[in-house]
Amino acid sequence: MPAPRDAAPIEHPVIIPGDPASGVVLLCDHASNSIPADYASLGMPASELERHIAYDIGIAGVTLRMAERLGCPAVLSTFSRLLIDPNRGEDDPTLVMRLSDGAVVPGNARADRAEVERRLARFYRPYDRAVGAAVDEALASGVPPAIVSMHSFTPAWKGVPRPWHVTVLWDADPRLPLPLIAALAADRALVVGDNEPYDGALAGDTINRHATVRGLSNVLVEIRQDLIATATEQAEWGDRMAAALKSILADPAQHRVERHPTRTASRHRAAFSPDPGPSI
């Protein structure tokens, strides 16, 4: 299910305050499948909005549980990525998708630059500002935070099963991803992927904008959606991820500002190409 909401408008991100000195900020870019009434579901049937193309199924509950266990701040999006994808740079040609996993998005077919700009102002930038503010507050506490971005991925893509239970995506800073891979892989029942099923180097994504450019330790985690379909499963994975991160975050190296050479500069997606099996 999408992240819990109160009476706040959809343009307002869900912000879990937490302790800014906890040493970590959690992000959930694709927490919700909500689309405002004035966009008329982008012309799509309700069944399509329940699919992975609209949001990262199950991950909001995992993120909220992690924030509770770690006592840390978290920022969750409140709109469907079919409107606009907050995990893309503003100039990314896949920012507003016309086709996603075989589904045509009628409400995006004629989205010109002016319409994209309206969606940037109304949805994308408020979320982006909230993420920036959470990171700024953590930095002001004197403990540079690790940034952990939570996502989920489909069990199969184009008919090919994906064997991983959880994957760890990263660009060039190894401080957080390598020990996290090791911690998760210590459970022999888990199949853990390293930069699977996507490469973690994506120019202009949320991690790139808010962690890489600031020299903050960071990682993007993907959990397979069929493993977090229920509230109980989401809580279990939230506990697992929080336990793995807690010991890693005790290392002072996670809270140093270090700038690592990035692999993102040459990466860009083809204009209006189908998303390769959301999440990222």
C-alpha positions in Angstrom: 0.0 0.0 0.0 1.1 3.6 -0.4 2.5 5.5 2.5 0.0 6.5 5.1 -1.5 10.0 4.6 -3.3 12.5 6.7 -5.4 15.4 5.3 -2.4 17.1 3.8 -2.5 17.7 0.0 -0.8 15.2 -2.2 1.9 17.8 -3.0 3.2 17.5 0.7 5.7 14.7 1.2 5.4 12.4 4.2 8.2 13.5 6.6 9.1 11.3 9.5 11.1 13.6 11.8 13.4 11.2 13.7 16.7 12.2 15.3 18.8 14.3 12.9 21.9 13.1 14.7 21.0 9.4 14.2 23.5 9.2 11.4 21.1 8.2 8.6 18.3 9.6 6.5 15.9 7.3 4.7 14.3 8.1 1.4 11.4 6.5 -0.4 11.1 8.0 -3.9 8.2 5.7 -5.1 6.2 5.3 -2.0 2.7 6.1 -3.4 0.5 5.5 -6.4 -1.7 8.6 -5.8 -2.7 10.8 -8.7 -4.8 14.0 -8.0 -8.3 14.0 -9.3 -7.6 16.8 -11.8 -5.3 14.4 -13.6 -8.1 11.8 -14.0 -5.8 8.8 -13.3 -3.8 9.8 -16.4 -6.5 8.0 -18.4 -5.4 4.6 -17.0 -7.7 2.0 -15.4 -7.4 1.4 -11.7 -5.8 -2.0 -12.2 -2.8 -0.4 -13.9 -2.3 2.0 -10.9 -1.9 -1.0 -8.6 1.0 -2.3 -10.7 4.7 -1.7 -10.2 4.6 0.9 -13.0 2.8 3.3 -10.6 4.8 2.9 -7.5 7.2 0.5 -5.6 4.9 -2.0 -4.1 5.5 -2.7 -0.4 8.4 -0.4 0.2 6.7 2.4 2.1 5.9 0.0 4.9 9.5 -1.2 5.0 10.8 2.3 5.1 8.5 3.4 7.9 9.5 0.4 10.0 13.1 1.1 9.4 12.7 4.7 10.5 10.9 3.5 13.7 13.7 1.0 14.5 16.6 3.4 13.7 14.9 6.5 15.2 15.9 8.4 12.1 14.4 10.9 9.7 12.7 9.6 6.6 11.1 11.3 3.5 8.5 9.5 1.4 6.9 10.7 -1.8 3.2 11.1 -2.1 2.5 10.9 -5.8 2.8 8.2 -8.5 5.9 8.1 -10.6 3.6 8.0 -13.6 3.0 11.7 -13.0 6.7 12.4 -12.8 9.6 10.4 -11.4 11.4 12.1 -8.5 14.3 9.6 -8.9 15.4 11.3 -12.2 17.2 14.5 -13.0 15.0 17.3 -14.2 16.5 16.9 -17.7 16.1 13.2 -17.9 14.0 12.1 -20.9 12.3 9.5 -18.8 11.1 12.0 -16.2 7.5 11.7 -17.5 6.9 8.2 -19.1 4.6 7.8 -22.1 5.1 4.0 -22.1 6.0 1.9 -19.0 6.3 -1.9 -19.1 4.0 -2.2 -22.1 1.4 0.2 -20.7 0.6 3.4 -22.6 0.0 6.3 -20.3 -2.6 8.4 -22.2 -2.4 11.4 -19.8 1.3 11.7 -20.6 1.0 11.5 -24.4 0.8 15.2 -24.9 2.8 16.3 -21.9 4.9 19.2 -23.4 7.6 21.1 -21.7 5.1 23.5 -20.1 3.2 20.5 -18.6 6.4 18.9 -17.4 7.4 22.2 -15.7 4.0 22.3 -14.0 4.5 18.8 -12.6 8.1 19.7 -11.5 6.8 22.7 -9.6 3.8 20.9 -8.1 5.1 17.4 -7.2 8.8 16.9 -7.9 10.4 19.9 -6.4 8.5 19.9 -3.0 9.7 16.3 -2.5 13.2 17.2 -3.6 13.2 20.2 -1.2 12.0 18.0 1.6 14.9 15.6 1.0 17.4 18.4 0.9 16.0 19.9 4.1 16.2 16.6 6.0 19.9 16.2 4.9 20.6 19.8 5.8 19.1 19.3 9.3 21.2 16.1 9.8 24.4 17.9 8.7 23.6 20.7 11.1 23.5 18.2 14.0 27.2 17.6 13.4 26.8 14.0 12.3 27.0 13.8 8.5 24.3 11.2 7.6 24.4 8.1 5.4 21.7 8.3 2.8 19.7 5.1 2.3 17.1 5.1 -0.6 14.6 2.3 -0.4 13.0 0.7 -3.5 11.4 -2.6 -4.6 11.6 -4.5 -7.9 9.4 -7.0 -9.8 9.8 -10.8 -9.4 10.2 -11.2 -13.1 11.0 -9.0 -16.1 9.9 -9.9 -19.7 9.1 -13.4 -18.5 12.6 -14.0 -16.9 12.5 -14.6 -13.1 14.8 -12.5 -11.0 16.6 -14.7 -8.4 17.6 -12.0 -5.9 15.7 -11.4 -2.7 17.4 -8.0 -2.1 19.9 -6.0 -4.1 22.3 -3.2 -3.2 22.9 -0.5 -5.8 25.8 2.0 -5.7 27.9 4.2 -7.8 31.6 4.7 -6.7 31.5 5.2 -2.9 32.0 1.7 -1.3 31.7 2.6 2.3 28.0 1.6 2.9 27.2 -0.8 0.0 30.0 -3.3 0.5 29.4 -3.9 4.3 25.7 -3.9 3.7 26.0 -6.6 1.0 28.2 -8.7 3.4 25.7 -8.2 6.3 22.7 -9.3 4.2 24.6 -12.2 2.6 25.5 -13.6 6.1 21.9 -15.0 6.0 22.5 -18.0 3.7 18.8 -18.1 2.8 19.1 -14.7 1.0 20.2 -14.2 -2.6 21.8 -10.8 -2.5 22.6 -8.8 -5.7 25.4 -6.3 -6.2 24.1 -3.6 -8.7 21.3 -5.9 -9.8 18.9 -5.8 -11.6 20.1 -2.2 -12.4 23.3 -0.3 -12.2 23.3 2.1 -9.3 25.1 4.8 -11.3 22.3 7.0 -12.6 23.0 10.7 -13.4 20.7 13.1 -11.6 18.9 10.5 -9.4 18.0 11.3 -5.8 21.1 9.7 -4.4 23.3 11.5 -6.9 21.7 14.9 -6.1 21.6 14.6 -2.4 24.4 12.3 -1.4 27.1 11.9 -4.0 27.5 15.6 -4.7 27.8 16.2 -1.0 30.3 13.4 -0.3 27.9 11.5 1.9 27.9 7.8 2.4 25.0 6.3 0.5 23.2 3.2 -1.0 20.1 2.3 -2.9 18.4 -0.9 -1.7 15.9 -2.9 -3.8 13.7 -5.6 -2.2 11.7 -8.0 -4.4 8.1 -7.1 -4.3 6.6 -10.5 -3.7 8.6 -10.7 -0.4 7.0 -7.5 1.0 3.4 -7.9 -0.1 1.9 -7.9 3.4 2.3 -5.7 6.5 3.9 -8.5 8.4 6.5 -9.1 5.6 7.2 -5.3 5.4 7.8 -5.2 9.2 10.1 -8.2 9.0 12.1 -6.7 6.2 12.2 -3.4 8.0 13.6 -5.1 11.1 16.2 -7.0 9.0 17.4 -3.9 7.2 17.5 -1.8 10.4 19.5 -4.5 12.1 22.0 -4.7 9.2 22.4 -0.9 9.0 22.7 -0.3 12.8 26.1 -2.0 13.2 27.4 -0.5 9.9 26.4 3.0 11.0 28.5 2.6 14.2 31.6 2.9 12.0 32.8 6.6 12.0 33.8 6.2 8.3 30.1 6.3 7.4 29.9 9.8 8.7 32.8 11.4 7.0 32.4 13.7 4.0 34.3 12.0 1.2 34.0 12.6 -2.5 34.5 9.7 -4.7 34.9 9.7 -8.5 31.5 9.0 -10.0 30.5 6.8 -12.9 27.2 8.7 -13.5 28.3 11.3 -16.0 28.0 9.3 -19.1 24.7 7.5 -18.2 21.4 8.7 -19.7 18.3 6.8 -20.8 16.8 6.9 -24.2 13.9 9.4 -24.6 10.6 8.0 -23.5 12.0 4.4 -23.4 10.1 1.9 -21.3 11.3 1.7 -17.7 13.3 -1.5 -17.4 11.1 -3.1 -14.8 10.7 -0.4 -12.2 12.0 0.4 -9.5 14.8 2.8 -10.0 
